[in-house]
Amino acid sequence: LALSPLLQTMDDSLGWRNAIRYFLIWQVVVGAAALAYRPLPPGWQPTQLQTFKTSPAKKYVLDLSLWRNEVFVVWTAAISLTMYGYYIPYVHLVSTTRSLLKSPSQSYLYR
């Protein structure tokens, strides 16, 4: 719901190419955060001493063992490629709205 007005605002102020570039940068940041995430095993509770000496996030940030799983690699590649093309229809939506309507305020994107 918020993506269309946000993209329209970014398109007006930055131009459509820069708006898509910012969305792509955001997707790369979110993708990197998703790759760095690894849930803790169930029932694992650190003691105060373990928490004080080492951070659990330190161990899991560069855990590359997930990349040995072929299903994980294929799934990650497919989702990444899909998300890079995800915003393309929104670019065409703005230009189509401009060509069909006399003013952008007539669009349902703003209501």
C-alpha positions in Angstrom: 0.0 0.0 0.0 2.8 2.4 0.8 5.1 1.4 -2.1 3.1 3.2 -4.9 3.0 6.6 -3.2 6.6 6.2 -2.1 7.8 5.3 -5.6 5.8 8.2 -7.0 7.4 10.6 -4.6 10.8 9.3 -5.4 10.1 9.3 -9.1 9.1 13.0 -8.9 12.1 14.0 -6.9 14.9 11.7 -8.1 13.7 10.4 -11.5 12.7 6.8 -12.2 16.2 5.5 -12.7 17.5 6.8 -9.4 14.4 5.7 -7.6 14.9 2.1 -8.8 18.5 2.3 -7.9 17.6 3.2 -4.3 15.2 0.3 -4.2 17.9 -2.0 -5.5 20.3 -0.8 -2.8 17.6 -1.4 -0.2 17.1 -5.0 -1.5 20.9 -5.7 -1.3 20.9 -4.5 2.3 17.9 -6.6 3.2 19.4 -9.6 1.3 22.7 -9.3 3.2 20.8 -9.1 6.5 18.8 -12.2 5.6 22.0 -14.1 4.7 23.5 -13.1 8.1 20.5 -14.3 10.1 20.6 -17.8 11.6 18.2 -18.7 14.4 19.5 -20.1 17.6 18.8 -23.8 18.4 15.7 -24.4 20.4 16.2 -24.5 24.1 19.5 -22.7 24.0 19.9 -20.2 26.8 23.3 -18.4 27.3 24.5 -17.8 30.8 25.5 -14.3 31.8 29.2 -15.3 31.6 28.8 -16.5 28.0 26.9 -13.4 27.1 29.6 -11.3 28.7 32.6 -13.0 27.1 31.3 -13.6 23.6 28.4 -12.3 21.6 26.3 -15.1 19.9 25.9 -12.9 16.8 29.7 -13.0 16.3 29.7 -16.7 15.7 26.8 -16.7 13.3 27.5 -13.8 11.0 30.0 -15.6 8.8 28.6 -19.1 9.0 29.2 -20.4 5.5 28.0 -23.9 6.1 24.5 -23.1 4.7 26.1 -22.6 1.3 26.9 -26.4 1.1 23.2 -27.1 0.9 22.3 -27.1 -2.8 18.6 -26.5 -2.2 19.5 -23.4 -0.1 21.7 -22.1 -2.9 19.1 -22.6 -5.6 16.4 -21.0 -3.4 18.5 -18.0 -2.5 19.5 -17.4 -6.1 15.9 -17.7 -7.4 14.6 -15.3 -4.7 17.4 -12.8 -5.3 16.8 -12.8 -9.1 13.1 -12.5 -8.6 13.4 -9.5 -6.2 15.7 -7.6 -8.6 12.8 -7.7 -11.2 10.1 -7.1 -8.6 10.0 -3.3 -9.0 9.8 -3.2 -12.8 6.0 -3.2 -12.9 5.9 -0.2 -10.5 8.0 1.9 -12.9 5.6 1.1 -15.7 2.6 1.7 -13.5 3.6 5.3 -12.9 4.2 6.0 -16.6 0.9 4.3 -17.6 -1.0 6.4 -15.0 0.6 9.6 -16.3 -0.3 8.7 -19.9 -3.9 7.7 -19.1 -4.9 10.5 -16.7 -4.7 14.2 -17.1 -3.2 14.8 -13.7 -1.7 12.4 -11.1 -4.3 13.5 -8.5 -7.0 11.7 -10.5 -5.3 8.4 -9.8 -6.4 6.0 -7.1 -2.8 5.8 -6.0 -3.3 8.9 -3.9 -6.6 8.0 -2.1 
